């Protein structure tokens, strides 16, 4: 089991070899911990962003007429 401030061999192997050699153990474990936290934050942000886009699009489409909806869909397709 890996405790706070420690890292497993598998974490160490995933890093660039220069980090394993140049970083002291405490910095290396802090780097791995930050890397893990950043991945979670970015995943959460991606989910939030997709939800905002989806909800916003649905709300816009509710107030448009059919012609406006077609134009809106074309505009979104051009942006991709």
NORSULCOR-V418049 format. One record per run of one state. SS is the DSSP state (@ for helix, = for strand, . for the rest). FROM is the first residue (numbers start at 1). LEN is the number of residues. If there is no record, write none. Layout:
BEGIN
((SS,FROM,LEN) (SS,FROM,LEN))
END
This chain:
BEGIN
((.,1,8) (@,9,6) (.,15,2) (@,17,6) (.,23,2) (@,25,39) (.,64,2) (@,66,14) (.,80,1))
END
